């Protein structure tokens, strides 16, 4: 009997990403049970900039999660088929949500919200003749009977409907927050313990903008199409997952190395400190881009020589993304390691550590109970502040051709593809603009949250 449906696919980056989310959830539970950590995170929530940044980052995180739930759809059965055959293409939940934008492919460039192609083509006339003109798009604005007359009114109508949906979501959020914060008056006046008013206003802006974009996307290419006719709005949303993977999975490599080596160097000193200092000094002496480029090129050759390891193109692209995260992690742990070494040198001389050593407390217990907890504020601050730098690093590496797989959507590949388009006349600017706006918002939110976290967790700021 043939079963229909889908087969769940868990890529390596998916598994690592959800593992990291689980670790963050455990860390949040641990912080909630510790009064001093709960107070520090409460200070983050009391800052309007912190709450606004967290709302924006949670929206990006939701997009990344939807794009990390992968599956392979079952193919229609054929005569005599006894087993279910699944498609070789790996699809995500985001692909299902954005099915229209994913499948409505034009022939080539089209401007944002356009109804006609961006370049002239030879068009067949009703009388059998030909002429050079801008042909109607196959999908963009195809529902309009008279594109010239109905275009503006249709866009205005869709904007109003999308904005109405966004306002509805805003009012729903306000109602929920009012219930838990003593009424709508306290929320509007900003008299809540946490900066819920800032979070609500940010959510309202995001909901209205998202509502208008999605409403327009049902009939048009919101950000136009690229050279091969793919919807740029869809490609930009797909790039969010790549940026999140680079910014988060790299920490799986960076944190263990930096924490372990930094604590060992600072606590034991002597030859242990000399070896670790020599190691990160050598790494810092090599230009980072050259080191990453050499590692990426070797990884590409290795993947190309073992095609049998990857059943689908998505698995091959995923392997390259995971390898890039590993390479970035191996080259970016030195700064945090140096900070932790210096702080550990100070902590090991404090009275309670000296007393524990005098009473014969095992070294491992001293490191876990007395040293590591007093270093976590540095780890948290560095973790949040490095996120935006890693997102920008991916964009730069993909731009120069040593980043993610060219078939994988990312901000860097979008910018790289737009490089030649800017030389056209007239200029094709929307791919670069879309990638820049989304990356700018993501990096700005991460930097704002990093500043707030630094002020809340830095003991000297108290």
N, C-alpha and C positions, 0 to 999 in steps of 0.2 A: 504494500500500500504506500503510495507516494504522499509525503507530507508537504504542505505548502507553507510558506512563511519566510523565515529568514534564519540565517546562521550568525550568531554573535561572533564578532572578531575583536580580540583584545590585542592591540598593538603594544609594542614595548613602551612607547611613550605614554600610552593610555594607562598602562599598569603603574608606571612610575608616578604619573600625575595624580591618579586617585590615591596612591599610597601616600604621596606628599600631602594631599588634602586630608587624609585620615590622620596623619601626624599633626597637622595644624589643628584638627579638631581635638585631639588628645591634649595638645599644648594649651588650647583654649580652656578645656576642662581643668587642667592643672592650674592655670592662672586664676580661674574662678575660685578654686579652693584655697588659694594663698592670698591673704588679705593685702599684702604689700603689692603683689602683682595686679590684684584687682583694682587697687587704688591707682596704679600707674595707667592701666588701660582706661579707667574712668576719666583720668585727666585727658587722654586722647579723645574720648567721646565728648568731653566738655568743650573742646575747641571746634568752632563751626567749620574751619578748613578741614579738620580731620574727618568729621562726619560726612562732609560733602565729598571728599576724596574717596572715602570708603564706599559710598553709594555708587560712584562712577566705577570703581574697581570691581565691585560686586556685579555690575552689569556686564563688564568685560569678562569676568569669571564665568557668568552664566553662559555667555556665547562660547567660551572655551570648553565648558562641560558638554554643551549640546554637540559641539564638533568633535568631542572625544568619545562619544558613544557610537561605535562603529558596528556595522553588520554587512552581510552579503545576502542580497535578496535571492529567493528561489526562482529559477527559470520556469516558464510554462512547460508542462510535461509534453512529451512527444509520444507517438504511438509505440506501444511496447515497452515503454520506460518503466522500470520497477523501482528505481531509487531517485531520490531528490537530487537535482543538480543545481548548484548555486552559481551565481554570476561571479566572474573573476574581479569585477569592480567592487571595491570597498566603499560603502556609503556611510555617512553619519546622519544623526538625527537633524543636524542643521541643514544638511542637504535635502532632507525631506521637507523641512519647514520652508526652505528657499527653493522648492522644486521648480517653480516658474522661472526664477532668475537663473537657475542652473541649466535648464533645458532650452530656454528661449534664446538661442544663439543667432546673431545676425551674421552678415557676410564679412563685415569689416567695421571700421570706426563709425561711431555715431555719437553726437554730442549729448550731454545730459538733457533728459526729458524731450529729446528730439523725436520727430515723426518721420524724418527723411535721413538718408545716409549722409555722412560727412563729406564724402568725396563723390565726384561725378562718375557716372557709369553710362554705358551705352544702353539706352532704353528703347524697347520696341514700341512703336506707336500703333494705334488702332488701325490705321490705313496701311500698315505694313512697312512704314518707313522707320528710320532710326534717328536718334538724336542723343547728344550728351546732356544728361540732367541728373539731379539728385533723386534717386528712386525712393519710394516709400519703404520703410522698414517692414520686415516680415512680422515682427512682434511689437515693437515700440509704437504705441498709438494706433495699433491696428483696429481697435474698436471704434475709432472715429470715422464717421462717414465723410465728413468734410474737415480735413485736418487744419486747413487754414482758418476756418471759421470757428470750429469747436474746440481748438486746442487750449486756448487761454481759459475759457470757462470750465473745461473739464479739469484742468490742473487746479484751479481755484476751488472747485467742488471737492476734489480729493483731499486738498490741504485742509479744508474745513472739517471733513469727516474724520481725518486722522487726528486733527487737533482736538476734536470733540471726544474721541476715544482716550487721548492722553489726559484731558481734563477729568474725564470720568475716573481714570486710574489714580489721578492726583487726589480727587475727593475721597475715593475709597481709602487711600493711604492716610489721609487726614483723619477720617473717621476712626480707623483702627488706632492711630497714635493718640487720638483724643481720649479714647477709652482707657488707655493705660497711663495717661499723663494728666488726669484730673480735668479734662474738658478741652474744648477747642480754643477757649480764650487763653489758657496757659500756653498752649502750643503756638498760637499766633503771636503772642507777646514774647515768646522765647523764655518763659519762666520755668521750663523743665530742667531737671538735673543735668541731663545730657542735651547736646545741641540738636534736638530733634527737629526744630524749625528749619535749621540749615539742611538737614537730611531730607526733609519733606520738600523744600524748595528745589533742591537739586534733583530729587526724584521727579518732581513735576516737570521740570525743564526736559529731563531725559525722556519722560513718558510722552510729552507733546511732540518733541522732535522725532522720536522713534515712531510714533503713530503716524505722523505726516510722511515720513520716509517709506514706511511699509504700505501706506495707502497709495502713494505714488507708484511704488514698485509693482503694484498689481496691474498697471497698464503701461508703464514706461520703464526705460532704463534710467534710474535716478541719477547715477553718476556716469552715464554713457556706456560705451563698449570699447574694448581694446582692439588691437590689430586683427585678431581672429574672430571678433564679434562676441566675446564673452562679456557678461555683465560685470562691470567694475565694482558695483555695490556688493555683489556676491563674493567676488574675489577679495574685497577689503575685509568683509566679515570672516572669511576663511583665514585671513592673515592674522587675526586676533589670536587664534589657537597657537600658531607658530611662535608669536611673540611671548605668549604666556609660558609655553614650554621652555623656550630659551631662558626666560627670566626666573623660572621656578626650578626646573629640573637641574639646572647647573648647580643649584645650592646643594643637591644631593651629593655632589662630588666635592664642592668647596667646603662645606661646613665640617664634615668629619676630618678632612685633612687639616684645615686651619685650627680647629679646636684641639685636636689631639696633639699636633706638633707644637702649637703655640704654648699649651700648658706644659708639655714635657720640657720644652726648651727653657721656659721661665722657672719651673719648679726645681728641676734637677741641676741646671747649669752645667758647668764643666764641659766635658767632651760632647755630651748630648746637645748642649746649646750650640757648640761650635759646628757640629755636623748639620744641624737644622738651619742655622744661619748661613752656612755655606751653600746649602741646597737652595734656599729661596733667593740668595744673592745671585747665584748662577742663573736661575730662572729669570730674575729681573734684568739681568745683563743682556739677555737675548731680546731683540725687538719682538713685541707681542704679535704683531701682524705676521711677521715672517715665520715665527714658531707655529702659529695657528695654521698658516697657509701650508707649511710643510706637512703638518699632521693631517690636515684635511685631504691633501693630495694623495698621501699614502693610504688614507682610509678609502678614497674613491677607487684607487687601483685594487685594493683588497676586495671591495664590494663587486667591482667589475669582473674579477677573476673567480667569483663564487656566485654566479647567478642562480644556481640550483638551491641556494639557501632561502630564496625569496619567492613565494608563490605568486605574489601580485606586485604591481608597480607601487602600490601604497606601502607595502612592507619594505620595499627597497628604499623609498623616500623616507620612511620612518626610521630605518636603520641609520641613514645618513644624518637625520636630525638628532637622533640619540647620540651618535658619535660626536656631533658638533657640540652638544651639551657637555659631554665628557671632556672634550678637548678644552672648551672654555673653562670648565671647572678646574682642570689640571693647571691652567695658566693664570687663574685669578684668585687663588687662595692665599697668595703670599702677603697681600696687604693686611688681611684680617689676622693672619698668623702673627705678623709683627706686632699688631696692636695687643693681641692676647698675651704674647710673650712679655711685653712691657708691663701689662697689668698684673700678670702672675708674679713677676719679679717683686712687685710691691706687696702683693697679698701674702706671699710666703714669709715675709718678715713681720706680719702682724701678730699680736699676742695670742689670739685664739688658735692660730695655726701652729705657732711655736709650742703652745701648751699641749696641743694634740700630739705633736711629734714627741714631746717629752714624756707623755703618758703611754707611748708605744702604740698609738693608733695606726693601723695599717695605712700605707701610702695611698693605696687605691681609695680607701674610704675618705681620707683627707681631701683627695682631689675631687671626689664626687660630692662630698657633703659640705666642704668649706670653700674650695676654690671655684669649681664650675658654677655654682649658683650665683656667685658674685661677679661672674663674667658674662652672664646672660644678657645684661642690658647692652653690652657692646655687640654681642652676637645679633640681637634683635635689631639694633640700629643699623648695623652693617648689612643685614639681610634685606631690610626695606630699602636702604639707600642704593644698594647694588642692583636692584631690579631694573630700574630705568636705564642704567648703564649697559646692562646686558641686552636689553631690547634694542638700544641704539647700536650696540656692537653687531647684532645679527643683521641689522639694516645695512651697516657698512660692509660687512663681510659678503653678504649676498650681492651687494652692489658691485663689488670687485670680482665676483664670480667664484668665491671660495666659501660660500655659506651653505644654505639649504639646497636641496635638489631643485633644479629649475622647474620641475613639474609641480612643486609644492608652492602654494600661495603664501607669500610673506610680504611684509612691507618692503623689504630689501629687493625682492624680485620685481615688485610693482614699480619701485623707483628705478631699478635698472632697466626695465622695459620702457619706461617713460623717457629715458635719457635720449634716445634717438627721435622720439616723437616730438620733443621740444624743438627740433631743428626743422620740422615741417612748416610749410606755409600754405594755409593758416596753421597755427600751432595746436597740437593736441595736448591739452594741459590737464584734463580731468583725472587721468590715472595718477599723476603725481599729486594733484590736489587732494584726492580722496585718501591716498596713503598718508600724506603729510598730516591731514586733519585728525584722522583716527590715531596715528602714532603720537601726535602732539598731545591729544587729550589723555591718552594712556600714560605717557611719560610725565605729563604735568600732574595728574592725579597721584602717581607714585611718588613724585618729588614732594608734593604737599604733605602726603601722609608721612613720608620719611622725616620731614622737618618737625611735624607734630610728635611723632614717636621719639625722635631724638630729644626734644624738650621734656617729654614726659618721663623717659626712662633714664636720662642722664642724672646721676646723683648730684652733680655740681649745679644743676639747674634748680634744685630745691632750695 
